[in-house]
Amino acid sequence: MLRGASLRVTRPRVAVLSAVHDHPHADTNAITASVRAGLGEVSQQAVYDVLGALTAAGLVRRIYPPGSVARYEARVGDNHHHLVCRSCGAIADVDCAVGSAPCLAADDHHGYTVDEAEVVFWGLCPACSTTTRST
């Protein structure tokens, strides 16, 4: 994947890309912990730099759920959306809401050429829903 995106293959890049694939919607702290578990010592800045390069190359996607730090996922190239749990912050992917990309048509696009729509669905995940009902 790295070579296909014209990026040099390095141990940190392979480790970060693997961590993003293994832990969808992880933040940089979780990705750094995963990379350190595999490689040993690696700086937080190195992880940020690799994530920036992978995002720019289109190998990972950075998402910003409202009220959360940036999260990273390996599911790229489609216009999917997210479900976010109001209680625990868990995030799940949701396929395109309606039709083909960009999924939703703005009633007034103000002259913009729309190529993507980001929808965030909010609620409680199954585990939090069960906890809420039992308390």
C-alpha positions in Angstrom: 0.0 0.0 0.0 2.8 2.4 0.9 4.7 1.8 -2.3 1.4 2.2 -4.3 1.0 5.6 -2.7 4.6 6.5 -3.6 5.7 6.5 0.0 8.9 5.0 1.3 8.3 1.8 3.3 9.6 2.4 6.8 9.0 0.5 10.1 7.1 3.4 11.6 4.9 3.8 8.6 4.1 0.1 8.4 3.4 0.0 12.2 1.1 3.1 12.1 -0.8 1.8 9.1 -1.2 -1.6 10.8 -2.4 0.1 14.0 -5.1 2.1 12.0 -6.3 -1.1 10.3 -6.4 -3.0 13.6 -8.0 -0.2 15.6 -10.6 1.7 13.5 -11.5 5.1 14.8 -8.6 5.2 17.2 -7.1 8.5 18.3 -3.3 9.3 18.1 -2.7 8.2 21.7 -4.2 4.7 21.1 -2.3 4.5 17.8 0.9 5.5 19.5 0.4 2.9 22.2 -0.2 0.2 19.6 2.9 1.2 17.6 5.1 1.3 20.7 3.8 -2.2 21.7 5.2 -3.5 18.3 8.2 -1.3 17.7 9.4 -0.2 21.1 10.1 3.5 21.6 8.7 5.9 19.0 7.9 9.5 19.5 4.4 10.9 19.5 5.6 13.4 16.9 6.8 10.6 14.6 3.3 9.1 14.8 1.7 12.4 14.0 4.0 12.9 11.0 3.3 9.4 9.7 -0.5 9.9 10.2 -0.2 13.2 8.2 1.7 11.5 5.4 -0.8 8.5 5.3 -3.8 10.9 5.3 -2.3 13.1 2.5 -1.6 9.9 0.5 -5.2 8.8 0.9 -4.3 5.6 2.8 -6.1 6.7 6.0 -9.0 9.1 6.7 -9.0 11.6 9.6 -12.4 12.2 11.1 -13.4 14.8 13.7 -16.5 13.7 15.6 -17.9 16.8 17.3 -16.6 17.0 20.9 -13.8 14.5 20.2 -10.1 14.6 19.2 -9.2 13.5 15.6 -9.7 9.8 14.9 -8.2 7.7 12.1 -9.6 4.9 10.0 -8.4 2.8 7.1 -11.8 2.8 5.3 -11.2 5.3 2.6 -12.6 5.9 -0.9 -16.2 5.8 0.0 -18.5 8.4 1.5 -19.6 6.5 4.6 -20.8 8.1 7.8 -20.5 7.4 11.5 -22.6 6.5 14.5 -21.3 8.0 17.8 -22.3 6.8 21.3 -23.2 9.8 23.5 -22.2 7.9 26.6 -18.9 6.0 25.9 -17.8 7.6 22.6 -17.8 4.4 20.6 -17.8 5.0 16.9 -19.3 2.7 14.2 -19.3 3.0 10.4 -22.6 3.6 8.5 -22.8 3.1 4.8 -24.0 6.0 2.6 -27.3 7.3 3.9 -29.3 7.5 0.7 -28.3 7.0 -3.0 -24.8 7.5 -4.4 -22.0 9.8 -3.2 -22.2 12.4 -1.9 -25.3 10.7 -0.4 -27.2 13.8 0.4 -28.1 16.7 -1.8 -28.1 20.2 -0.2 -31.3 22.1 -1.0 -29.1 25.2 -1.6 -25.5 24.4 -2.4 -24.6 28.1 -2.7 -22.6 27.6 -5.9 -20.4 24.9 -4.3 -19.6 21.7 -6.2 -20.4 19.1 -3.6 -18.3 15.9 -3.7 -18.8 14.6 -0.1 -21.3 14.7 2.7 -20.4 14.0 6.3 -23.3 12.8 8.5 -22.9 11.9 12.2 -25.6 9.9 13.8 -25.8 10.3 17.6 -27.3 7.9 20.1 -26.4 5.1 22.6 -24.4 2.0 21.6 -26.0 -1.4 22.5 -23.8 -1.7 25.6 -24.7 1.8 26.9 -28.4 1.3 26.0 -28.4 -1.9 28.1 -26.7 -0.1 31.0 -29.0 2.8 30.9 -32.1 0.6 30.9 -30.8 -1.5 33.8 -30.1 1.5 36.1 
